[in-house]
Amino acid sequence: MTIITSSLQAVKKRIATAAKDACRQPDEIKLLAASKTNPAEQVRAAWDAGQTIFGENYLQEALEKIFALSDLPIEWHFIGPIQSNKTKRIAENFSWVHSVDRKKIADRLSRDRPETLPPLQICLQVNVSGEDTKSGVSPKLTSDLATYVAGLPHLRLRGLMAVPELTTATALQRSQFHMLREIYDQLRQDGFDLDTLSMGMSEDMDIAIAEGATIVRVGTAIFGPRRYPIPEELAAARTNR
Ligand SMILES: *Cc1c(COP(=O)(O)O)cnc(C)c1O
């Protein structure tokens, strides 16, 4: 058995245990493998071990892998910050985007989504930690952005995503997941047809599942420690020379 096969099994077991502890069904929670900085061969190994959904943060790196793995029907999710000059290639190459946090980006993704593809599946990234440096729409403006995105023709709003403040304080972590859950419940009450709460990573997926996560985004626990610098930094360094 490969290392990836056994780490994937261990992660699935953690998900099942956390679900059971929260009186939820394990199959309510989808596992997204966050594969940034891991080469295409590692993604292929994870696919061979049964993993079908992968998330990428950096467009250039992602496109290289999508091309190298085009023989596999992988479901690709974009989970990183989005610059407006990248929306076209994101809209053309991904099934989902988790990191929409402003109208301009939503507009461009909808405009750039090819007619031949199904609508792009969207989560709004919410800044639940209130840190200035974090991406994400503020909790107060989330409903306004949801209304806007729900009205765009080539997007389909599915739910919310968050990357909480890195902390070892479990209570703080949990309160941030809880806040995302409350915003999500409120939107559903207001009539938005949502089914996705994208929250929880290697360190905190158990808490996120207790708070209602339906997609956990897991990198390190599947692939091992990341290789830095990230490929996009390498590429930038190369072109700047
Ligand atoms: C890298 C990343 C993850 C996975 O993080 P791990 O701690 O390696 O599990 C999840 N979500 C986002 C947005 C990421 O950038």
The ligand as a Tripos MOL2 file, in Angstrom:
@<TRIPOS>MOLECULE
LIG
   15    15     1     0     0
SMALL
NO_CHARGES

@<TRIPOS>ATOM
      1 C1         -3.6420   24.6730    1.6860 C.3       1 LIG1
      2 C2         -5.0810   24.8670    1.9130 C.ar      1 LIG1
      3 C3         -5.8590   23.8830    2.5490 C.ar      1 LIG1
      4 C4         -5.2780   22.6120    3.1290 C.3       1 LIG1
      5 O1         -4.4870   22.9050    4.2390 O.3       1 LIG1
      6 P1         -3.7880   21.7310    5.1040 P.3       1 LIG1
      7 O2         -3.5200   22.3810    6.4020 O.co2     1 LIG1
      8 O3         -2.5560   21.3460    4.3740 O.co2     1 LIG1
      9 O4         -4.7580   20.6300    5.1980 O.co2     1 LIG1
     10 C5         -7.2140   24.1280    2.6700 C.ar      1 LIG1
     11 N1         -7.7920   25.2600    2.2170 N.ar      1 LIG1
     12 C6         -7.0790   26.2230    1.6180 C.ar      1 LIG1
     13 C7         -7.7710   27.4540    1.1370 C.3       1 LIG1
     14 C8         -5.7070   26.0630    1.4550 C.ar      1 LIG1
     15 O5         -5.0020   27.0380    0.8730 O.3       1 LIG1
@<TRIPOS>BOND
     1     1     2 1
     2     2     3 ar
     3     2    14 ar
     4     3     4 1
     5     3    10 ar
     6     4     5 1
     7     5     6 1
     8     6     7 2
     9     6     8 1
    10     6     9 1
    11    10    11 ar
    12    11    12 ar
    13    12    13 1
    14    12    14 ar
    15    14    15 1
@<TRIPOS>SUBSTRUCTURE
     1 LIG1         1 GROUP 0 **** ****
